[in-house]
């Protein structure tokens, strides 16, 4: 099982949706839309509390979408 990290490269607020998208190999926009729908179903307040707790406890990870080139081998 892959570990969940907050995304550095694809973040709007905290990178949680971007990290979930990277982990599940799904477009982060789809994850964001699902999160908005879930927030509306829970009358927003409980969802905001869960999101803030996730922001605090989920570590920020390395960017997986950005390809880093070694400067020693650059042309």
C-alpha positions as CSV (number, residue, x, y, z in Angstrom):
1,X,0.0,0.0,0.0
2,X,1.3,3.4,-1.0
3,X,1.7,6.0,1.7
4,X,-0.3,9.3,1.4
5,X,1.6,12.5,1.2
6,X,0.5,16.1,0.5
7,X,1.4,17.2,-3.0
8,X,3.9,20.0,-3.4
9,X,3.5,20.4,-7.1
10,X,-0.3,20.1,-7.4
11,X,-1.8,22.0,-4.4
12,X,-4.5,24.6,-4.2
13,X,-4.8,25.0,-0.4
14,X,-2.9,22.2,1.4
15,X,-2.1,19.7,-1.3
16,X,-4.3,16.9,0.2
17,X,-6.4,16.5,-2.9
18,X,-3.3,16.6,-5.1
19,X,-1.7,13.9,-3.0
20,X,-4.8,11.7,-3.1
21,X,-4.9,12.1,-6.9
22,X,-1.2,11.1,-7.2
23,X,-1.7,8.1,-4.8
24,X,-4.8,6.9,-6.6
25,X,-3.6,7.7,-10.1
26,X,-6.6,10.0,-10.6
27,X,-6.8,13.5,-11.9
28,X,-6.7,15.8,-8.8
29,X,-9.5,17.9,-10.2
30,X,-11.8,14.9,-9.9
31,X,-10.7,14.4,-6.3
32,X,-11.4,18.1,-5.6
33,X,-14.9,17.9,-7.1
34,X,-15.6,14.8,-5.0
35,X,-14.4,16.6,-1.9
36,X,-16.6,19.6,-2.6
37,X,-19.6,17.2,-3.1
38,X,-18.8,15.5,0.2
39,X,-18.5,18.8,1.9
40,X,-21.9,19.9,0.7
41,X,-23.4,16.6,1.8
42,X,-21.9,16.9,5.3
43,X,-23.1,20.6,5.7
44,X,-19.5,21.7,5.2
45,X,-18.5,22.2,8.9
46,X,-17.5,18.6,9.7
47,X,-15.7,18.3,6.4
48,X,-13.6,21.5,7.1
49,X,-12.6,20.1,10.5
50,X,-11.5,16.8,8.8
51,X,-9.6,18.7,6.1
52,X,-7.7,20.8,8.7
53,X,-6.8,17.7,10.7
54,X,-5.6,16.0,7.5
55,X,-3.5,19.1,6.8
56,X,-1.8,18.8,10.1
57,X,-1.2,15.1,10.2
58,X,-0.4,14.2,6.6
59,X,3.2,14.9,5.8
60,X,4.3,16.9,2.8
61,X,5.9,14.6,0.2
62,X,8.3,14.9,-2.7
63,X,6.8,16.0,-6.0
64,X,6.1,12.9,-8.1
65,X,4.9,14.8,-11.2
66,X,8.0,16.9,-11.8
67,X,11.0,15.3,-13.4
68,X,14.2,16.4,-11.9
69,X,17.3,16.3,-14.1
70,X,20.8,15.8,-12.8
71,X,22.8,18.9,-13.5
72,X,25.9,16.9,-14.0
73,X,24.4,15.1,-16.9
74,X,22.6,18.1,-18.5
75,X,23.5,18.9,-22.0
